[in-house]
Amino acid sequence: MSENREVQAWWRDNPMTYGAEHGRTGYRDGQFEMGTPEFFERLDREFYSWNHPLHGERPFDRLFPYRDYRAGARVLEIGCGLGTMAMNWARNGVEMTAVDLNPTSIEQTRRRFELMGLRGRIELMDGRRLDLPDAHFDYVYSWGVLHHSPDLAQSLNEMMRVLKPGGGFGLMLYHRRSILHAYKTLYTEGFLHYENRFLGPLELASRYGDGARADGNPHTWPVTKDELRAMLGPFSRDLDFRVLGTDLDTALHALLPGLGLILPAWAKKPWARRFGWSLWACGHKS
Ligand SMILES: C[S@@+](CC[C@H](N)C(=O)[O-])C[C@H]1O[C@@H](n2cnc3c(N)ncnc32)[C@H](O)[C@@H]1O
């Protein structure tokens, strides 16, 4: 467990606020105090805007099978951050459990649930060793979490252990075959800025993949579809992947400022579908 202390401390000090930087509560339209209703409303708005293609009538309903899991269904989120997605699932009427490695997230998500009159079990836990029973949940998901922690295979084993046979899962991890990783991290920082000389592949991805203000974070290691297929395939009868190119305009902007604005949507979509930064794996446990 000890090597995750550094990961835990980093996310405790730099929680996922969707502010100008991790851990900051300043947004384009002002500063908000953590733990207030205005703060949660503002961070949710920002989080939703980053992922706008994934929403229909409700946030993330193009991703999450809300209709299949309603009152009485047990749902688990691994790495809940400040609780936006857990809130939406709790509003669906499910029995919500949300866990995270860092205490700031747990405190803030509990506060959010209290403010919004929602019920849920919100606990400090490491995804690599869940203190939860076998075959307990109907649906388990994790969004942008397990690439930040060593032992991905062990975390995925745990995720599948607590899921009921036939239960559904959804997992978003950063994608190594992406424009962002190839252009920003490998080419610009690694090659042009000469960082390859000083940093190994994991250090480079951790330093430039996320959290630039705080000199990156201790661990960011994006995955490939094949790697995930090897780890999840044995557990699942219908494993499927989607590359979510929600970052494409940012990645194109890094290539040439304004490129994302000039190119029409039809020209961008095929790139987004292949080389986006977010890889979504979903299916059901066999
Ligand atoms: C980028 S944030 C994402 C949070 C949330 N899912 C969201 O999208 O806003 C990463 C979160 O993963 C948590 N985390 C990292 N490693 C973890 C682990 N091994 N088990 C549980 N949570 C972990 C961090 O504490 C942090 O809150």
The ligand as an ORCA input file, in Angstrom:
! r2SCAN-3c Opt
* xyz 0 1
  C      -8.655     12.860    -11.737
  S      -9.465     12.564    -10.217
  C     -11.013     11.969    -10.814
  C     -12.103     12.099     -9.807
  C     -13.527     11.862    -10.338
  N     -13.710     10.523    -10.830
  C     -13.838     12.885    -11.417
  O     -13.893     12.515    -12.588
  O     -13.984     14.054    -11.094
  C      -8.638     11.111     -9.629
  C      -9.167     10.619     -8.293
  O      -8.743      9.266     -8.133
  C      -8.428      9.044     -6.780
  N      -7.566      7.848     -6.734
  C      -6.323      7.701     -7.228
  N      -5.875      6.443     -7.012
  C      -6.875      5.789     -6.375
  C      -7.018      4.469     -5.846
  N      -6.034      3.582     -5.946
  N      -8.177      4.142     -5.240
  C      -9.185      5.026     -5.117
  N      -9.107      6.303     -5.589
  C      -7.965      6.674     -6.194
  C      -7.766     10.340     -6.358
  O      -7.761     10.493     -4.966
  C      -8.641     11.370     -7.071
  O      -9.717     11.793     -6.274
*
